[in-house]
Amino acid sequence: MPGPEKEAACAKQTAGDIEKIAALTPQWNECGANSHGIEQEYETATRMAAHLGDMDAQLCWFPPPDAEYHVSEDDRTTALKYYDQALKRGDWRFVEQGAETNFLTMLTHSAGHDDDPAEGELASYRMKRLLRTGATGPYAQWLDGTSTTAYLSDEQRAAAEAWAREEYAAFFASQPKLTEVPDSCADLINGRGDLYKHPWRNGMMQ
């Protein structure tokens, strides 16, 4: 275990990395096609902070759910480690991330593997049922109407719902009930503005 001095140094470095990410994001968004250098700095700062244990950076380290590129095996392993740690500490933000169809299958598949619609739908359904187990009010009702199961058998749905109940009891029961969608990386950096158009929030603003 690192000593107090090392922990203090890591905390200072992490804080600096997060500030750098926040400072770079507006530039990145404005630079369009010429943003390659800023993108590299953004990624480097995020990865360093995530490696040092910053949970916000670990959330921002994940590729977007609709990423059209392959994830390296090293990145895949690291992403799944962060994801597993987040579930065990009851972090709802990573559950919301995993609820995106094909997100978890993108991380678990090897490069070049064709996506199986049923596999992506099952991973998404498990996460949405976990969110629903911890949700209340209008957000819970909204989740009830967004769980797609066209590719799933009755047995798969039942198993996913049982998994969600067990996961909730083990790691999330002590967390406050969810009354709205958990924050995303975009929320952390940009605030809840127009850059983050989650369907739940769009519906609430109408």
Summary of the structure (lengths in Angstrom):
residues: 206
radius of gyration: 18.0
end to end distance: 50.3
largest distance: 54.4
contacts: 557
relative contact order: 0.10
helix: 68%
strand: 1%
